[in-house]
């Protein structure tokens, strides 16, 4: 692993801790309850994709949360930069993580296959 890859992983790890901490400082209950599942940095740590757990949100709630996140994005970036002493925090892009849904769907498929094989 190269030195730049180590720095990238370290930044991702720090952001996985700082972003939920920044969410907890917000007044909005809906944003405070968001769960960060992963952070992936790109373009030399200038951009970061923040993956959030969908929980049981409807598509209308997800779009509402996205609009709220756009409004508080600069606050979240400033919070992370100030906490770590960075000159500039990465530009955040918030995405809802579909991986858990896919895993659950695959698990259900395996369960049905197992039931069919037992018959």
C-alpha positions, 0 to 999 in steps of 0.5 A: 500500500502506497503512502497516498493510499494510506492517507486516503484510507485514513481520511475515509476513516476519520470522516466515518467518525466525524460526519455522524458526530456532525449530524448529532449537532444538528437540530433536525431530528431526521438528519440527526438519526441518519446512519453513515455506512461508508465514506469513499474519497475520490480525486485526491481526497477533494471529494467524498461520497458519504453513504447513508443507511436507507432505514425505512425511508420512503422515496418522498422522505429520501428526497426531502432528506437530500434537500435538507442535506444540501442546505447543511452540507457546508456546515458539515464540511466546516465542522469536519475541517475544524475538528481535524484542523484541516484547511479544507474538508472534502466536498460531500456527496450524499448517497443512500446505500442500497447494498443492504437491500440487495443483500437481503434480497439475495438472502431471501433468494437463497432461503427459497432455493434451500426450501425448494431443495428440501422438498 
